[in-house]
Amino acid sequence: MLALALPKKCGLKTPPQCHAWTFHLAHPALKWFPPQPGWIKINFDVAIRPHATITTAVGRNEFGNVLFAHSNLFPPSDLTLGETQVAFQAIKLAIYRKYSYVLFEGDSKGVIEAF
């Protein structure tokens, strides 16, 4: 499992404004595990079809309750571009919803390692 957390000083005005974000590489055959208390987990994935790329991100709390689900339809693309689009979508959703402690989980090792 891969993880990345932003440092305490993340370039914002004060450390309390820094977000604690972590990225994990999902294992498709494994069960979904909730985040630790006080955190939100956003799972993201992409489906590549001949005529479209569909991205989906789902946010859940520590109890497994769905807080939001968001999908986008893009023109056809390759898998790496689709996985990158959905990772970016998940990050934008966390920022828009002002979540401070977020665990992002996806299944593209290349995209996860890029963060």
HUNOR-V726389 format. One record per residue. N is the residue number from 1. SS is DSSP state (A for helix, B for strand, O for the rest). Layout:
n=(N N)
ss=(SS SS)
This chain:
n=(1 2 3 4 5 6 7 8 9 10 11 12 13 14 15 16 17 18 19 20 21 22 23 24 25 26 27 28 29 30 31 32 33 34 35 36 37 38 39 40 41 42 43 44 45 46 47 48 49 50 51 52 53 54 55 56 57 58 59 60 61 62 63 64 65 66 67 68 69 70 71 72 73 74 75 76 77 78 79 80 81 82 83 84 85 86 87 88 89 90 91 92 93 94 95 96 97 98 99 100 101 102 103 104 105 106 107 108 109 110 111 112 113 114 115)
ss=(O O O O O O O O O O O O O O A A A O O B B B B B B O O O O O O O O O O O O O O B B B B B B B B B B O O B B B B B B B B B O O O O O B B B B B B B B B O O O O A A A A A A A A A A A A A A A A A A O O O O B B B B B B O O A A A A A A O)
